[in-house]
Amino acid sequence: MSELAVGETIWRFDENHRVYDKPGIGGRIVYKEHFVPEKITGETAQSWLVQWGERVVWKINKKTLTTAMKNGFHGAQFFTAEGMEENIWVLDHRHKIARLLEQATAANIRACGEILGYQP
């Protein structure tokens, strides 16, 4: 993971930020567009700060890249550029790999189980 610093871009996952691949009815949501770029404007010993105007909008835990729950709402999840690309790759490929596993030989399933640490 790349090191973050003040002035760097961090990516906030916003499920409500939707962009469609085709205009009008019938378009599919482009998953990558859920990630909204934010600039890190400051830091504390344990947090990255993102401001909008004079107000700190996000206080992001440096270790987990999450924000705390606020007023009963779930905290926000943030990603480095590399983390965002990994998340997108997993979404694009996990179901395809799972489908292949459903049709795999016993030897291949056992090998995958070993890689994943599966204990029967």
N, C-alpha and C positions, 0 to 999 in steps of 0.2 A: 504494500500500500504506500502511495506517495505521501510525503509529509505535507501537512496543511500548514498554512501560515496566514497572517493578516494580509488581505488583498487578494487571496486565492478564491477561486470559485468552488462552491460546494453545491451539491445537487439535492434539492428537497423533493421527496416523492409526494405528489398531490393527486390523489385519485379523482378529484373533481376537475382537474385540468385536462380537458379532452380535446384532441384534434383527430379528425376523421380522414381516412385515406381518400375518400371521395366526397364531394359536396352533396348535400341533400340526403334523402332517405336511402338506406342501404349501405352506407359507408361503415367501415369497421374502425374502431378506435386504434390509433397508433400508440402502442404501449410506451414507447420511448418518450412520447410527448407528455407523459405524466410527470417526468422529471423536470423540475423548474430550477434554473440556475440562480444562486444567491451568492453575494459577495461577503466574505468574512471581513467585518469592519473592526473587530477588536477581540480581546481575549482576557480571560482570567486564568488562574492556575489550573482550573479544571474544565473550563468551558470556552467554546468559540462563540463570539457574539455576531449577530447579523442585525443591522439597524436599517430602519426606513425613516428617513428624515432624522429627527433628534431622538427618536424612540427606539429602544432595543426591542426588536420583534421576536427574535429567537435567541435562546441561550442553549447551546448545543453541547452535550457532554462529549469531551474530547476522546474518551475511550470507546463509547458505544455509538456515537454520532446520532443520539436521540435526544429529544427534549422531554421534559417531565410532563405528566398529565397536568392539565390546567382547567379549572372549573368543570371537572368531570369529563373533559374531552381527552381522547388519547393523545399522546405526544406525537410529534412529527418525527419521521425517519429521514436522515440525510445520508448522502453517499459521496465518496470521492468519485472522480471520473472513472477510475478503474472499477470501483465497486458498482457503479451504475451499469457499466458495460457487462460485468459479471451477472448482475441481476437480470438484465435483458437477455443474455445468452441462456441462462437457466430457464427463463419463461419460454423462450423460443424452442428449446431442445429437450427439456425434461420429459414432456409427454411423448415425444417421438422415441426417445430412448426406452421409456417404460413400455411402449407398444412393442418395440423389438424384443424386450425382455420377456414379454408374454408369449412370444413365439420361439424363444431360445431353447437350445438343448439343455439338458440337466447339467452338463459340465460347465457351460457358459453361465448358467444361473448360479451354480456353486461358486464360480470364480468371482462373479459380481458380488455375491454375498460376502465372500472373504474380503474383498476390497472395501466394502461398506461396513465391515465389522459385525456382520450378522451372526448371531449365536442361536442355533435351533433349540 
